Amino acid sequence: MTHASTQPEMHTELSPAPDCGRPALIFSGQGSQVAGMGRDLAEASSEAMDFWKQAERISGLPLREIFWEGDESAMSDTRALQPALTVVNCNLWRALSERFGASLAPFAAAGHSLGEFSALAAAGVLSPRSVLEITSLRGRLMAEADPEGRGAMAAIVKLDMDAVAAIVEEAAAESGALLVAANRNTPQQTVVSGAREAVALAVQKAKERKGRGVELKVSGAFHSPMMAEANRELAPLLEKTVWNAPRFPVYCNVDGRPVHDGESARKSLLRQMVTPVFWVDLLRNLYLAGVRWWLEISPKAVLGKMVGPSLAAIAAQSDHLRVDLVDSLSGILNYAM
């Protein structure tokens, strides 16, 4: 049986709003990890260190040893990576917000894939403990979803979304295997996800079209139907978790649109693991809502680099798009609003 994705419509609003003058927080996901991440802040703050220890108790993993000693193989294991990166993102935001207080008032927040949980925690939708429980279980379920290594992901760059959609359709038809466009990161960067043979064929076809495909170091075909069982196993925890009303809107991966209440956030997360990440749509909707300032909370610059390319087709020439990165204790201390 052949499986392929179709190109969805862009989930954007109709016209831009005036510049709101407030930042949108953007939290990174897998791929932004670095050795030693979060250590400087934890060693300077007992609260930050306690959050690492709590994550270790909940996950059952020696997260500080893995990430502070820099074991590359262990660092890429999604079981450890998901709670550890969530700790770093949340600690960075907490320290930054404590420094600036009410003068730093986000317009909204968003996070790429795993980063969406950090965005929900920053907005107060999820408690610190709940976000660790969810990301720890999510990491384990996603790592165990494909023990035979049947799934894969690859980033296709230098080709537009229509070209990638055609590649996905062809590769799925020729291989007879599942393949979807999983992450629509920029107009020229789309991540495909599915059966390993279909992903390999898509990479080959991208090269033939003068594009480039790079297989990602992940443990499965994330944001595809191959995560259906993991998604079902995560659902009971999402159902029993308390979801609070957000202090500011959180723009979601599943459609690029904001949620304004806890129940909508929960419903969105019930779908996130098996549906595409509409990051281009999300950035464009933030822009159309009036955002011109993006504040990336991450141990490494990843998402900020996507802002300009994603908005090039719709941003006014007179717009000044500001993109900041806070990645460490020194980044917080040196940050100027």
N, C-alpha and C positions, 0 to 999 in steps of 0.2 A: 504493500500500500504506500502511496506517495503522500508525504506531508510537506506543506510549504506555507509560509506566511504570505499574506497579502499586504500591500502598502496601505496603512491606515491614514485617515485624514488627520491633519494637524489640529490639535486641540487648543487653538488660540482664540482669544477674544477679538473684537472687531476693530477697536481703535485705541491708541495709546492714551494713558492718563498723564497729567502733569507730573513732573519729577517730584517724588514724595520726600526726597531728602533724607531718607532713612535706609539703613542697610538691610539686605537680605542675607541671612546666614546660610552658608552652604557647607555641608559636612560630607567629607569624603568617605568612600567605602573601600572594599578590598583592592589592593594594588597600591595604596598610599602608605603602607607600612615601611618603616625604616628601623634599623638596629638602634637600640637605645631610646626609642621613642617614649616620651613621657617621663623619663627618669629624672631630669633636672627639676621639673615641677613637683614630682612626688617627694624628692629629697628636700625640697624647700617648704612643703606643705603637708602637715600630718593628715589633713582631710583628704588630700589627693592620694597619699600613700594608703590610707585606710580603704579608699575605693578600689585600688589595686588588690588589696588583701581580700576584700569582699568578693571581687570577681574571681579570685583564685578559689575561694571556698565554694562558690556557686558552680563554677566550671569544673572544679576538681583538677585543675592544671596549674603547673608552676609558671604562670604567665611572665612574671618579672625575670625569671631565669631565662626563659625562651627569648624574650625580646630585648632584654638588657645585655645579654651575653652575645646576641647576634647570630644564633644558629639559623642559617638561611632556610634549611629544609623545614625545621620546626616552625619558623616564622610564616611560612606559606601554607601551613595546615589550617584550614578554615575553622577547625574546632577551637584552636587557640586564638586565631586572628580575629574572629568576630567579637568575642568579649574584650580582648585587649585593645583593639582599635576603638571600640565604644568607650572604654575607660579613658583613653587618651583624648578623644574628641570632647567628652563630657567634662573632663578635668580642665581642659583648655578653655572651654566656654565659661565654666563656673569661675575660674580665676579672672578671666577677662571681664566678665560682668560684675564681679566683686570690685575690681579696680575702678571701673567707670560708673557703676551704679545706673541711676535713671538717665544719665546723659547718653548712654548707649541703649537706645530703644529700637529693637529690630522691627522692621515692617513685616517681615515674614521669615520663615526658615524652610529649608529643603535639604535633603540628603540623597546621595546617589546610592541606590540599593541598600546595603547595610547601613550607610550613613543616614538613611531616613529615620532609623531608630534614635540616633543622636539628636536629630532635629526635633523629634517628638519629645524627647527628654528635655531639651532646651526650652521648649514651649510649655513644659509642665504637663503634657498629656500623659506621659509615663513617669512613674517614680524612679529614682535611681536604682532601687532593688529590682523593680519590674523590668527595666531595660536590660539589666545584666542577666536576669533569668531567661528572658526571651532570646537575647543574642547568643547566650551560651547553648541553649537548646537548639536554636536555629543553626548554629555552626556545626553542632554534632550531627543533626539530621541531614544537613546538606553534604557533609563529608561522607556519611554512610549511605547516601541515596544511590550511589553508583559504585559498588565495591569492585565490579569487574572493569571499570574504566571505559565504559561504552560511550560516554558522552564527552564533549569537548566544546571549547569556545575559541573564537578567533576575532581579532579586530581587523576590519577591512577599512583601509584609509585611501584617500586620494580618489575616491569614487563617490558620486552623490547617492542619495537614498534610493532613487529610482533604479540606478544601475545595480545597487546591492539587492534590491527587491527582485530584479530579474535574475541575478546570480543565485539567490536563495531558491527561487522557483525551479531553475534549471538543475541545480545541484540536488535538490530534493527529488525531482522527477528521475534523474539519471541514476541516482544511488538507491532509490526506493526507500529512503530513510528520512527520519525527522530532521528538519532544519527550520529555524525561525530567526528573524531579525530581533535580537534580544535587547540590545542597548542602543538607542538612537542618541548618540552622544553629541555630535555636531553634524552639520550638513555633509561633511566629508569624512565622518568616522562613525561606522556602525559595527557593533559587535554581533556576530552570528553565533548561534548556539544550537546544539543538537547532537545527533549521532556522529561519532568520530569520523567515519568515512565520508559523510556528507559535508562536514566542516572542512576536511582536507580537500575535497573537490571544490568547495567554494573558494578556498585560498588559491587554488590553481587557476580557477576562472577569473579571479580578481587580477592575478598577475597577467593573464592573457589580455585583459582590458586596460593594461597600464596602471593598474592600482597595486596595492600591496596588502597582503594578509599576514598577520602575526598571531600564531596560536598562543593563547593565554595559559599561564600556569595556574590552573584551577582544577578542582577535583571532580567536576561534573558539568553538565549542561545547565547552568543556572538560568533562571528566567525563561524556562521552557517547560513543556509538558512532562519532561523527564524528571522534574522535581515534584510531580503531583503527589506521590506518596509522602515525601517529606513535608509537603504543605499540609496534607491531611493530619499528619502527626503533630504538627505545630499548632493547628487550629484550637484544640482544647485549652492550651495555655493562653492563647489570645482571647478566647471566650471568657475565661474566668478572671483575667486581669482587669484591674480598674483603669478605665480610660477617662481622663479628665478633660474638661474644655480647655483648648489651647489659649495661652496668654496672647499669642499672635498667630496668624494663619500659618499652616504648614502645607506647602505645595507637594503633591504626592506623585510618586513614580508612575502609577498605573494609568494616569490620564493627564498629568501635568497641571492639574487644577488644585485649588486650595480646599482644605477642610477646615471647618470652623467649630466642630464639636467632636467629642471623644468617640461617639458611636460611628461617625463617618470615617474617622481615622482607623478604627478597628476593622471596619468592613474593607477599607482599602488595603490594609496589611494582610487580610485573609486571602487576597489575590496576588500580592506582590511577587511572591516567589516563583510563580508560574506564568507571569505576564511580562511583556516588555517594559523596559525603563524608558519613558518618553522624556529624556532629559532636555532635548532641544525644545520641545513644546513647553516644558516647565520654565526654562530660562526666558523664552519669548513671552510667556504669560506674565512672569514677574516684570519684565520690561514694560509690557503693555499696561500693567497695573501702576506703573510709575517708578519702578526701581531703576536706579542708575549706579548703585553702589552695592557691590557684592563682597562679603567678608567670608573668606574661606577659613574654616576651622579644620586643620588637618596637619599631620606630621610631615607632609610633603605636598608641594604645589601640584595639583592635578586638575581640579574642577575649574579653578580660575582661568586656566588656559583655554577652556571651552567657551567662555562668555563671548569674547569678541567674534570668533568664527560663527557662533550660533546666531548672533544678532546682526551680522553684517548686512543681511538682506532687508532688515526692517528698521534699523536704528537711523535716526536723523544724523546728518553730517555734523550738526551743531552739538550733538550729545557728547558729554564727557563721561565715559564709562569707567568707573573706578573699581578696581579689583584689588583687595588686600588679602594678605595671608598671615594668619597667626598659627605658628607651628611649634612653639616652645616657650619656656619661661622667659627667655631673653626677648622673644618676639612679643610677648605680652608687655614686658617692661619698656620696650622701645616703641610700642605702638602709639601712634599719634592720630587722633580723630580729626 
